[in-house]
C-alpha cells in the first residue's frame, strides 16, 4: 500500500506535516488507511474529529470521501490548502471550547475517525465516555467509529519514554478491557480491536525516506508486532452505532 500513497506522503512532507518527514515515519498511518477503506466506501460523509494538522483529512479527500474536520486549534495552514483543492467536499469547523457539543446535527455522518485524539480528551476537562456519546449522537444508524493511535498501557515505547525528558509520553494509556467497557457504556458495538506498532516511527521522521528501505522496515514491524503483540505501542478499535 505504501507505493499507492506515496504521492500523499510527498505532499504532506512538502507541507511540513511533522509525522511525514519520511516514508518510514508516515507509514504509521497505513493501517488506519486500510481500516477506512474496509468500513466506508468513497463518497460517504466522514468527520475527522480532532483534525490537528489536517493530514488525515487530506488522505480522506484524496480517496473521494466528503469530509468535515473539527478541531479546537489549527496546527498549520494545510486546512486552507484543502479548501482550495477540494472545493465543496471539505468543511473545517473550529470551536475552541472543548466542552461544547459538536456543531453537527444528530445522525449526520457515516463515519467518524479519531487519529490520536480520544486519549487526550481528559486534558481538556472532558472524558472518554462523554466524547464517545457525542460521537454516537452524530453518527447515522450503523455508522462507524474508527479510533487509531490509542496508547497501549503496556507499550515498551511508552515505558521507555517515561524516563526520557525529551520524548513525549502519554498521560493516559489503555487496555483491551478498557476499550470493551467504554464501548459497552456508550452502547456501541465493538467490531474489532487490536495492537500494532512495535518499532519506533517518529524517531525516523528525518531519515529513511526510501520506499524500498521503508517496505523492509514495515515488514519487520509487522512481524515483531505479531511476536511481541502485548508490548506494541498502540491500540486501534472499530465500533458501530446500532440502529
C-alpha positions as CSV (number, residue, x, y, z in Angstrom):
1,X,0.0,0.0,0.0
2,X,3.0,2.3,0.6
3,X,3.5,2.8,-3.2
4,X,-0.2,3.7,-3.6
5,X,0.0,6.6,-1.1
6,X,3.5,7.8,-2.0
7,X,2.1,11.0,-3.6
8,X,0.0,11.7,-0.4
9,X,3.1,11.3,1.8
10,X,5.2,13.5,-0.6
11,X,2.5,16.3,-0.4
12,X,2.3,16.1,3.3
13,X,6.1,16.3,3.6
14,X,6.1,19.3,1.3
15,X,3.6,21.0,3.7
16,X,5.9,20.3,6.7
17,X,3.5,18.0,8.4
18,X,5.5,16.6,11.4
19,X,4.8,12.9,11.1
20,X,5.5,12.8,7.4
21,X,9.2,13.8,7.4
22,X,10.0,10.4,5.9
23,X,8.1,7.4,4.4
24,X,9.1,5.4,7.5
25,X,7.5,7.8,9.9
26,X,4.5,8.4,7.7
27,X,3.9,4.6,7.4
28,X,2.5,4.5,11.0
29,X,-0.9,5.6,9.4
30,X,-1.1,2.9,6.7
31,X,-3.2,0.6,8.8
32,X,-5.6,3.5,9.5
33,X,-6.0,4.0,5.8
34,X,-6.9,0.3,5.4
35,X,-9.5,0.4,8.1
36,X,-11.2,3.4,6.5
37,X,-11.3,1.6,3.2
38,X,-12.6,-1.6,4.8
39,X,-15.6,0.1,6.5
40,X,-16.6,3.0,4.3
41,X,-17.0,3.4,0.6
42,X,-15.7,6.6,-1.1
43,X,-18.4,9.2,-1.4
44,X,-19.6,8.8,2.1
45,X,-19.6,11.6,4.7
46,X,-16.8,11.4,7.2
47,X,-15.8,13.5,10.2
48,X,-12.1,13.9,11.0
49,X,-12.6,14.5,14.7
50,X,-9.7,16.5,16.2
51,X,-8.1,17.0,12.8
52,X,-5.0,18.8,14.1
53,X,-2.7,19.3,11.1
54,X,-5.3,18.0,8.7
55,X,-3.2,15.2,7.4
56,X,-5.9,12.6,7.7
57,X,-8.5,14.8,6.1
58,X,-6.1,15.1,3.2
59,X,-6.0,11.3,2.8
60,X,-9.8,11.0,3.1
61,X,-10.3,13.7,0.4
62,X,-7.8,12.1,-1.9
63,X,-9.8,8.8,-1.7
64,X,-13.1,10.5,-2.6
65,X,-14.8,11.0,0.8
66,X,-16.8,14.0,1.7
67,X,-15.0,15.4,4.8
68,X,-15.8,17.6,7.7
69,X,-13.0,18.4,10.0
70,X,-13.3,19.5,13.6
71,X,-10.6,20.9,15.8
72,X,-10.1,23.2,18.9
73,X,-6.9,24.5,17.4
74,X,-5.4,24.7,13.9
75,X,-1.8,23.5,13.8
76,X,-0.8,24.7,10.3
77,X,-2.2,26.2,7.1
78,X,-3.0,22.8,5.4
79,X,-6.7,23.4,6.1
80,X,-6.7,26.4,3.7
81,X,-4.9,24.3,1.2
82,X,-7.5,21.6,1.4
83,X,-10.4,24.1,0.9
84,X,-8.8,25.3,-2.3
85,X,-8.0,21.9,-3.9
86,X,-11.2,20.2,-2.8
87,X,-13.9,22.9,-3.0
88,X,-17.3,21.7,-1.9
89,X,-16.1,18.4,-0.4
90,X,-14.3,19.8,2.7
91,X,-15.5,21.9,5.6
92,X,-13.4,22.9,8.6
93,X,-15.1,23.6,11.9
94,X,-13.1,25.4,14.7
95,X,-14.5,25.6,18.2
96,X,-12.1,26.5,21.0
97,X,-14.5,25.3,23.7
98,X,-13.6,21.6,24.2
99,X,-16.7,21.1,26.4
100,X,-19.2,22.4,23.9
101,X,-21.3,19.9,21.9
102,X,-20.0,19.1,18.5
103,X,-21.5,21.6,15.9
104,X,-23.4,18.9,14.0
105,X,-27.0,17.6,13.9
106,X,-27.9,14.1,15.1
107,X,-27.2,11.3,12.6
108,X,-25.0,13.4,10.3
109,X,-22.0,11.1,9.5
110,X,-21.4,7.7,8.0
111,X,-18.1,7.5,9.8
112,X,-16.1,9.4,12.4
113,X,-12.3,8.9,12.8
114,X,-10.2,9.7,15.8
115,X,-6.5,9.7,14.9
116,X,-4.6,10.1,18.2
117,X,-7.4,12.2,19.8
118,X,-9.6,10.2,22.2
119,X,-6.7,9.7,24.7
120,X,-6.3,13.5,25.0
121,X,-9.9,14.5,26.0
122,X,-9.2,14.4,29.7
123,X,-6.5,17.1,29.1
124,X,-9.4,19.5,28.3
125,X,-11.6,18.5,31.3
126,X,-13.7,16.2,29.2
127,X,-13.7,12.4,29.4
128,X,-13.8,9.4,27.0
129,X,-17.4,8.4,27.7
130,X,-18.8,11.9,27.1
131,X,-16.8,12.1,23.9
132,X,-18.0,8.7,22.7
133,X,-21.6,9.5,23.5
134,X,-21.3,12.7,21.5
135,X,-19.8,10.8,18.6
136,X,-22.5,8.3,18.8
137,X,-25.1,11.1,18.6
138,X,-23.7,12.5,15.3
139,X,-23.3,9.1,13.6
140,X,-26.0,7.7,11.4
141,X,-27.6,4.4,12.4
142,X,-25.0,1.7,11.5
143,X,-22.4,4.4,11.4
144,X,-18.7,3.5,12.0
145,X,-16.3,5.0,14.5
146,X,-12.6,4.3,13.9
147,X,-10.2,5.0,16.8
148,X,-6.5,4.9,15.9
149,X,-3.3,5.6,17.9
150,X,-4.9,4.8,21.2
151,X,-1.9,4.2,23.6
152,X,-1.3,0.7,25.0
153,X,-0.8,0.6,28.8
154,X,1.9,-2.0,28.4
155,X,3.8,-0.4,25.4
156,X,7.5,-0.8,25.7
157,X,8.0,2.6,24.0
158,X,5.7,4.3,26.5
159,X,7.6,2.6,29.3
160,X,10.9,3.9,27.9
161,X,9.9,7.5,27.0
162,X,8.5,7.9,30.5
163,X,12.1,8.3,31.7
164,X,13.4,10.5,28.8
165,X,12.5,14.1,29.2
166,X,13.0,14.9,25.5
167,X,10.4,12.3,24.4
168,X,6.6,12.6,24.6
169,X,4.8,10.2,26.9
170,X,1.0,9.9,27.1
171,X,-0.6,10.7,30.4
172,X,-3.4,8.1,29.8
173,X,-3.0,4.6,28.5
174,X,-5.4,1.8,28.0
175,X,-6.1,-2.0,27.9
176,X,-8.3,-4.1,25.8
177,X,-10.7,-4.3,28.7
178,X,-10.9,-0.5,28.9
179,X,-11.9,-0.4,25.2
180,X,-14.6,-3.0,25.7
181,X,-16.0,-1.3,28.7
182,X,-16.1,2.2,27.1
183,X,-18.0,0.9,24.0
184,X,-20.4,-1.0,26.2
185,X,-21.2,2.1,28.3
186,X,-21.8,4.1,25.2
187,X,-24.0,1.4,23.5
188,X,-21.5,1.0,20.6
189,X,-20.9,-2.4,19.1
190,X,-17.2,-3.2,19.1
191,X,-16.4,-4.8,15.7
192,X,-12.7,-5.3,16.1
193,X,-9.7,-4.1,18.1
194,X,-6.0,-4.9,18.2
195,X,-2.5,-3.7,19.0
196,X,0.1,-2.5,16.4
197,X,3.4,-0.8,16.1
198,X,6.3,-2.4,18.0
199,X,9.0,-0.4,16.3
200,X,9.6,3.4,16.6
201,X,8.4,5.7,13.9
202,X,8.8,9.4,14.8
203,X,12.4,8.9,15.6
204,X,13.0,8.3,11.8
205,X,11.0,11.3,10.6
206,X,14.0,13.0,9.1
207,X,15.7,9.8,7.7
208,X,14.8,6.5,5.9
209,X,12.9,8.4,3.2
210,X,13.3,5.5,0.8
211,X,10.4,3.3,-0.4
212,X,12.5,0.1,-0.5
213,X,14.0,0.5,2.9
214,X,10.7,1.6,4.4
215,X,9.0,-1.5,2.9
216,X,11.6,-3.7,4.7
217,X,11.1,-1.7,7.9
218,X,7.4,-2.1,7.7
219,X,7.7,-5.9,7.2
220,X,9.9,-6.2,10.3
221,X,7.4,-4.1,12.3
222,X,4.6,-6.3,11.2
223,X,6.5,-9.5,12.1
224,X,7.7,-8.3,15.5
225,X,4.2,-6.8,16.3
226,X,2.8,-10.3,15.9
227,X,5.6,-11.9,18.0
228,X,5.6,-9.2,20.8
229,X,2.0,-8.0,20.5
230,X,1.3,-7.3,24.2
231,X,4.0,-4.6,24.1
232,X,3.0,-2.8,20.9
233,X,2.7,1.0,21.1
234,X,-0.9,1.5,20.2
235,X,-4.4,0.0,20.0
236,X,-6.9,0.6,17.3
237,X,-10.6,-0.2,17.5
238,X,-13.7,0.0,15.3
239,X,-17.2,0.4,16.6
240,X,-20.7,0.5,15.0
241,X,-23.7,2.5,16.2
242,X,-26.8,0.3,16.4
243,X,-30.0,1.1,14.5
